[in-house]
Amino acid sequence: MYGVKRGFKAPGEFGVSDILGLGLAGAAGIVAALVTDYQQQGEASALFTINQWIAQVGGLLGFADIPLWMVVLGMTAVGAISIFYFQPITRQGAFAQGFGLLAVIMTATPGDLAGGIEAFGGNLPGLQPAGTQEASFGARIINAAYTPGEATLYQVQNDDGAAKYDVYLRINFPNGFPSDIDTLIRTGAIRGRLHNDDTDETWNLFRSAGGMIRREGNALYIEAGVPARSTSARLWVRIECKGYTIEEQSALATLGETLNWAIDMEASRTPLFLQRLGRTYRY
């Protein structure tokens, strides 16, 4: 127990070394809670949502490029400073206070899993672009497992008729996949997001709500209908995969035209968690 050799001290009797020890213990509690949340929640970790919020606020102030490590550092500092408010008298108490404080923050912060990708097709009300056709998919998912070396197709009914940009993605993995796709998705070793700047909506590329995904060799092919409210919009794609550098690109989508989008992944030995710390998660 902290102070066991000298007895307990009142908060006002702490010296610089005492405060430093308590602050470090509080910060350690924050870090422990952060690691627990990140490991247990994966893509649903509140850490990514907090990064999105801070990036949005920073964008209004003119500095939107705020990487994940700065969010971690800031929250760790909050844990260290919080001892002045809660005034724990032992290092164990400071650690528990920091851990509990972040646990409350994480519980109150919603996880952002994003919606599933939708099917092709649809028209903008009152606007009929040339060549636009409505698409109707009547098949439902039968087997949601990839078979190595084979093309596996996922198709879910989606006939809402809403206006959509037709996006055809080809994601190339030159060194192949480190393991089967199902395992990569389940463990968070592969993630993908599709974002519409115009509507500020985001979709999970590996969760289908009508869109189609297939694997052929070392490539993934994804067909998605992105809900639209104007004739054109800038779309963003971020792909993360174990053994590769995180890739983020943007392209302009137009109603009535299929956006053929090829993304070539680059091999990397840097662990994904280190790469993620250096990126800004704004969607």
Buried (B, 14 or more C-beta within 10 A) or exposed (E): EBBEEEEEEEEEEBEEEBBEBBBBBBBBBBBBBBEBBBEEBBBBBBBBBBBBEBBBEBEEEEEBEBBBBBBBEEBBBBBBEBBEEBBBBBBEBBBBBBBEBBBEBBEEBEBBEBEBBBBBBBBBEEEEEEEBEEBEBEEEEEEEEBEEEEEBBBBBBBBBEBBBBBBBBBBEBEEEBBBBBEEBBEEBBBBBBBBBEBEEBBBBBBBBBBBBBBBEEEBBBBBBBBBBEEBEBEBBBBBBBBBBBBBBEEBEBBBBBBBEBEBEBEEBEEEBEEBBBEBBBBB
